[in-house]
Amino acid sequence: MGQTTAKSSVRHGTKRQRVPYLDVEEVHALPGYRLWLRFSNGEVKIADVSRLVLAADVFAPVRGVEAFRGVYVNEVGGPAWLDGELDLDQCWLYEIGVPTDMPAPALADV
């Protein structure tokens, strides 16, 4: 998969920066509804999705710690839960993610 195209979008009349299309190659749940993500370009970021998870009713099934830990990379390169019933756009996560040098967390550390 990897870097193939670029996406741009317009929000409230303001053009956002183009974001390359990237797949998530590895994902881990962190405390506080955050995700550790390694993208197909090698960058590692942490994305805080707490506001979305806590505000959107569709995310109610993954508000528990064990359910949120069930995140995995789906067949289109994005993080998903519940056999694909819930997923997040990897380009949006790349945009909101904060670069980190933190190594991939072990499940016991979460």
C-alpha positions as YAML, in Angstrom:
chain: A
units: angstrom
residues:
- id: 1
  name: MET
  ca: [0.00, 0.00, 0.00]
- id: 2
  name: GLY
  ca: [1.92, 3.05, 1.19]
- id: 3
  name: GLN
  ca: [2.00, 6.58, -0.10]
- id: 4
  name: THR
  ca: [-0.08, 6.75, -3.28]
- id: 5
  name: THR
  ca: [-2.16, 9.91, -3.46]
- id: 6
  name: ALA
  ca: [-2.77, 13.12, -1.57]
- id: 7
  name: LYS
  ca: [-5.98, 14.34, 0.00]
- id: 8
  name: SER
  ca: [-7.02, 17.87, 0.68]
- id: 9
  name: SER
  ca: [-10.21, 19.13, 2.17]
- id: 10
  name: VAL
  ca: [-11.98, 22.32, 2.95]
- id: 11
  name: ARG
  ca: [-13.32, 22.98, 6.44]
- id: 12
  name: HIS
  ca: [-15.35, 26.09, 7.20]
- id: 13
  name: GLY
  ca: [-14.05, 27.83, 4.09]
- id: 14
  name: THR
  ca: [-10.38, 27.35, 4.99]
- id: 15
  name: LYS
  ca: [-8.27, 25.07, 2.85]
- id: 16
  name: ARG
  ca: [-6.28, 22.58, 4.89]
- id: 17
  name: GLN
  ca: [-2.81, 21.40, 4.00]
- id: 18
  name: ARG
  ca: [-2.55, 18.40, 1.69]
- id: 19
  name: VAL
  ca: [-1.96, 15.20, 3.59]
- id: 20
  name: PRO
  ca: [-0.36, 12.25, 1.81]
- id: 21
  name: TYR
  ca: [-2.42, 9.07, 1.78]
- id: 22
  name: LEU
  ca: [-0.78, 6.82, 4.33]
- id: 23
  name: ASP
  ca: [-1.72, 3.47, 5.78]
- id: 24
  name: VAL
  ca: [-1.47, 2.69, 9.45]
- id: 25
  name: GLU
  ca: [0.88, -0.27, 9.75]
- id: 26
  name: GLU
  ca: [0.69, -0.69, 13.53]
- id: 27
  name: VAL
  ca: [-1.69, 0.64, 16.17]
- id: 28
  name: HIS
  ca: [-1.83, 0.38, 19.97]
- id: 29
  name: ALA
  ca: [-4.34, 1.76, 22.44]
- id: 30
  name: LEU
  ca: [-2.98, 4.08, 25.10]
- id: 31
  name: PRO
  ca: [-4.65, 5.35, 28.29]
- id: 32
  name: GLY
  ca: [-7.00, 8.29, 27.91]
- id: 33
  name: TYR
  ca: [-8.39, 7.17, 24.54]
- id: 34
  name: ARG
  ca: [-5.19, 7.86, 22.66]
- id: 35
  name: LEU
  ca: [-3.72, 5.79, 19.83]
- id: 36
  name: TRP
  ca: [-0.06, 5.04, 19.13]
- id: 37
  name: LEU
  ca: [0.24, 4.81, 15.34]
- id: 38
  name: ARG
  ca: [3.06, 3.80, 13.00]
- id: 39
  name: PHE
  ca: [2.32, 4.98, 9.47]
- id: 40
  name: SER
  ca: [3.53, 3.53, 6.16]
- id: 41
  name: ASN
  ca: [6.04, 6.38, 5.78]
- id: 42
  name: GLY
  ca: [7.73, 5.26, 9.03]
- id: 43
  name: GLU
  ca: [6.45, 8.15, 11.15]
- id: 44
  name: VAL
  ca: [5.12, 7.37, 14.60]
- id: 45
  name: LYS
  ca: [2.44, 9.60, 16.10]
- id: 46
  name: ILE
  ca: [0.11, 9.65, 19.06]
- id: 47
  name: ALA
  ca: [-3.45, 10.74, 18.31]
- id: 48
  name: ASP
  ca: [-5.82, 11.79, 21.09]
- id: 49
  name: VAL
  ca: [-9.27, 10.59, 20.03]
- id: 50
  name: SER
  ca: [-10.85, 11.03, 23.47]
- id: 51
  name: ARG
  ca: [-13.22, 13.83, 22.47]
- id: 52
  name: LEU
  ca: [-14.57, 11.78, 19.58]
- id: 53
  name: VAL
  ca: [-14.88, 8.54, 21.57]
- id: 54
  name: LEU
  ca: [-16.58, 10.25, 24.50]
- id: 55
  name: ALA
  ca: [-18.90, 12.49, 22.44]
- id: 56
  name: ALA
  ca: [-20.04, 10.31, 19.56]
- id: 57
  name: ASP
  ca: [-22.67, 7.75, 20.50]
- id: 58
  name: VAL
  ca: [-21.40, 5.39, 17.81]
- id: 59
  name: PHE
  ca: [-18.20, 4.96, 19.87]
- id: 60
  name: ALA
  ca: [-20.05, 3.97, 23.07]
- id: 61
  name: PRO
  ca: [-19.17, 0.26, 22.58]
- id: 62
  name: VAL
  ca: [-15.42, 1.03, 22.83]
- id: 63
  name: ARG
  ca: [-15.51, 3.34, 25.85]
- id: 64
  name: GLY
  ca: [-14.46, 0.51, 28.13]
- id: 65
  name: VAL
  ca: [-10.71, -0.06, 28.55]
- id: 66
  name: GLU
  ca: [-10.76, -3.63, 27.24]
- id: 67
  name: ALA
  ca: [-12.92, -2.74, 24.25]
- id: 68
  name: PHE
  ca: [-10.72, 0.24, 23.33]
- id: 69
  name: ARG
  ca: [-7.66, -2.03, 23.57]
- id: 70
  name: GLY
  ca: [-9.23, -4.18, 20.85]
- id: 71
  name: VAL
  ca: [-8.10, -1.75, 18.14]
- id: 72
  name: TYR
  ca: [-6.45, -3.30, 15.09]
- id: 73
  name: VAL
  ca: [-5.43, -2.31, 11.55]
- id: 74
  name: ASN
  ca: [-8.20, -3.16, 9.09]
- id: 75
  name: GLU
  ca: [-7.89, -4.24, 5.46]
- id: 76
  name: VAL
  ca: [-7.81, -0.65, 4.17]
- id: 77
  name: GLY
  ca: [-4.98, 0.44, 6.47]
- id: 78
  name: GLY
  ca: [-6.93, 2.21, 9.19]
- id: 79
  name: PRO
  ca: [-7.57, 1.51, 12.86]
- id: 80
  name: ALA
  ca: [-10.81, -0.33, 13.60]
- id: 81
  name: TRP
  ca: [-12.72, -2.02, 16.38]
- id: 82
  name: LEU
  ca: [-15.51, -4.58, 16.68]
- id: 83
  name: ASP
  ca: [-14.76, -6.55, 13.51]
- id: 84
  name: GLY
  ca: [-14.73, -3.36, 11.45]
- id: 85
  name: GLU
  ca: [-18.01, -1.90, 12.71]
- id: 86
  name: LEU
  ca: [-16.08, 1.17, 13.90]
- id: 87
  name: ASP
  ca: [-13.09, 2.70, 12.19]
- id: 88
  name: LEU
  ca: [-11.18, 5.96, 11.89]
- id: 89
  name: ASP
  ca: [-9.69, 7.66, 8.85]
- id: 90
  name: GLN
  ca: [-5.92, 7.27, 8.82]
- id: 91
  name: CYS
  ca: [-5.34, 10.59, 7.03]
- id: 92
  name: TRP
  ca: [-7.28, 12.44, 9.74]
- id: 93
  name: LEU
  ca: [-5.25, 10.64, 12.42]
- id: 94
  name: TYR
  ca: [-2.04, 11.63, 10.66]
- id: 95
  name: GLU
  ca: [-3.21, 15.27, 10.66]
- id: 96
  name: ILE
  ca: [-4.11, 15.35, 14.36]
- id: 97
  name: GLY
  ca: [-1.31, 13.08, 15.55]
- id: 98
  name: VAL
  ca: [1.67, 14.37, 17.48]
- id: 99
  name: PRO
  ca: [5.08, 12.96, 16.47]
- id: 100
  name: THR
  ca: [6.71, 10.80, 19.14]
- id: 101
  name: ASP
  ca: [9.85, 8.77, 19.75]
- id: 102
  name: MET
  ca: [7.96, 6.47, 22.12]
- id: 103
  name: PRO
  ca: [8.46, 2.82, 21.16]
- id: 104
  name: ALA
  ca: [5.46, 0.59, 20.57]
- id: 105
  name: PRO
  ca: [3.83, -0.03, 23.94]
- id: 106
  name: ALA
  ca: [3.44, -3.54, 25.28]
- id: 107
  name: LEU
  ca: [-0.16, -4.48, 26.09]
- id: 108
  name: ALA
  ca: [0.76, -4.77, 29.77]
- id: 109
  name: ASP
  ca: [1.90, -1.12, 29.74]
- id: 110
  name: VAL
  ca: [-1.48, 0.18, 28.58]
...
